[in-house]
Amino acid sequence: MRWRLLRRRLSISSPRMTVRSHLPWPLRWAAVAVVLGFSGALALWAFEFGKNIAGLGQDSAELKVALQQARSDIDTLRRERESAQAIANTADSLLKAEKAAQSRLAEQVKALELENQVLKDDLGFFERLMPSAGDGMNIRGLQIDLPAPGQLRYQLLVMQQGGRALPDFRGRYEVSLSGLVDGKPWNVQMPQVSKPLQLRQYARLEGVAEYPSTVVVKQVQVRVLDEQGRVHATQSQKL
């Protein structure tokens, strides 16, 4: 029986045995505290070393002052930039307003020059139409222009002389054209323009007479007739 027990203990099938070192728990806590203290000291040393490398050690106060000064300078520069931008915007607005005013003035000057030229033309036209001595109906200042083939623009002044107490004239005026077509005379019986006319002292007339575009106009005749068809004034102009 003893032999069997001894063989069982010495054989492979014998129970496993674990060897443990027995250490009291106070010593274990002391060891853990030493390790933690060493780690904390190491971390503190690394932190201080990093601050020294980064320049945040003894000079941290000076750096804070310098940082505050830099921020103050940045704020000052920002305010100056905003002020300069406002001044630039105001100057740009004033410049645009001045350009717009100059443009309006240029347009007004151009309009006044055109109006002045029109007034000069009218003055010259009426100077040529100053009434001469005598009574009766007169046609003055006949002006002819050919703006396009088949069109003739006319302008004239019909004046009735004989004092202020003149009766109203009622009748019509006619514009007749004559010329050449392929070297042959061209003339029609009917006038190209026939319009009613009523005036007391004067009337300024203008309009457009149309004719075949193949005609070369050589002469223009204007007549003033009363309601009975009697001719009171006539004027011809060769081209």
TABEL-V95605 format. One line per field, one symbol per residue. ss: DSSP state (A for helix, B for strand, O for the rest). psi: psi as a letter, one per 20 degrees, with the letter a starting at -180 (. if undefined). burial: I if it has 16 or more other C-alpha atoms within 10 Angstrom, else O. A space follows every 10 residues. Layout:
ss=???
psi=???
burial=???
This chain:
ss=OAAAAAAAAA OOOOOOOOOO OOOOAAAAAA AAAAAAAAAA AAAAAAAAAA AAAAOOOOOA AAAAAAAAAA AAAAAAAAAA AAAAAAAAAA AAAAAAAAAA AAAAAAAAAA AAAAAAAAAA AAAAAAAAOO OOOOOBBBBB BBBBBBBBOO BBBBBBBBBB BOOOOOOOBB BBBBBBBBBB BOOBBBBOOO OOBBBBBBBO OBBBBBBBBB OOOOOBBBBB BBBBBBOOOO BBBBBBBBO
psi=ghhggghhhi rhjqqqppoq popqhhhghg gghgghgggg ggggghghgh hggikkdhjh ghhgghgggg gghggghggh ghghhggggg hgghgghggg ghgggggggg ghgghggghg ghghghhijp qrqrrapqpq lpppqnhqpj pppqprpppo qjrhmqqppp crqqoqqqbq okiqqppqhp qhpoqqpprg grppqqappq rpiipophqp ppqpqahijp phqqpqpq.
burial=OOOOOOOOOO OOOOOOOOOO OOOOOOOOOO OOOOOOOOOO OOOOOOOOOO OOOOOIOOOO OOOOOOOOOO OOOOOOOOOO OOOOOOOOOO OOOOOOOOOO OOOOOOOOOO OOOOOOOOOO OOOOIOOOIO OOOOOOIIII IIOIOOOOOI OIOIOIIIII IOOOOOOOIO IIIIIIIIIO OOOOOOOOOO IOOIOOIOII IIOOOOOIIO IOOOIIIOOI IIIIIIOOOO OIIIOOOOO
